[in-house]
Amino acid sequence: MKVGIMGASGYAGGELLRLLIPHPEADVEIATSSRFTGEFVYTVHPNLRGFTKIKFTPPSVSEMAGRCDLVFLATPHGASKDIVHSFQEAGVKVIDLSADFRLKDPSAYPTWYGWEHPHPELLGRAVFGLPELHRDEIRGADLVACSGCMAGASILALAPLVRAGFVEEGRIVIDAKIGSTGGGTDPSPASHHPERFGALRPYNAVGHRHIAEIEQELSLASGVEVRVGFTPHAVNMARGILTTSHLWLRRPLEDRDVWGAYRGLYRDEPFIRFVKSRKGLHQLPDPKVVVGTNLCDIGFELDGHIERLVVFSAIDNLVKGAAGQAVQCFNVVTGLEETTGLGQIGLH
């Protein structure tokens, strides 16, 4: 299948290239970048040197629609909402890594993103891009909206528990820690290395926009309205996310109850690993060991002292949180084995 990547010079775009260039069923036809037009992609993504001679081309919806069967949009939030309809009209499938089609309710966009959605009719067609929860809908879809990185890690960790009815749906608190690549390639004072180094800095402590999709997806999973508190932290690492979620129980639980909820939903999932050990250093999820992979590690501890359940999830924000999730969706959309091109083992 001929595919194109719009926004291929960013971090997520670079990961899409890394995963798709060797993918046995994808032919990368176009990789766009306004800033680096005419340059070989390996001038920006040096890890690709020797693996491809693709050059960046200027973004052109008409050219991509004419040459590609499917396009990946790795563009900033707010960019894809104005162009997806053109791809749709041309019969080109779209996998969007931005937030522009994640939310089903058009009225949520002014609240969480500050703009009116210009194509609310497409929100009903867009499928939320977590195959673990929406595989049947993704299969054959022509518009997939990948989850946000911290949102995806949170949703995967909590969906089985709210689905089982174990926790109070109106009292869930999520603490997320994310590496600097989550801020993208455009430098800012917040991402400047001297400010980031050695830091553990809360930001958007309340009202973060990822709350909208977390609540949307957990409410769908549970069948009742779910409300969450969510606070992210900028930490001193480049890649990775760790979420720590605090949930209050409706009744006392044992480990086997929690295991039953997770295995009931994720028993055969190729990219979900359960990490809860009594031996060794890595007894609970750690983003360090999933870097470069499409894995989501999930673990938990029960706190009988206050009837609390603490859940941990770890992903690479650029792979399972972005490009890997998109390639996983590509595999599902096109009817391929879901793990195709995503068998990387993490570094340690």
Order of alpha helices (4+ residues) and beta strands (2+ residues): beta-alpha-beta-alpha-beta-alpha-beta-alpha-beta-alpha-beta-alpha-beta-alpha-beta-alpha-beta-beta-alpha-beta-beta-beta-alpha
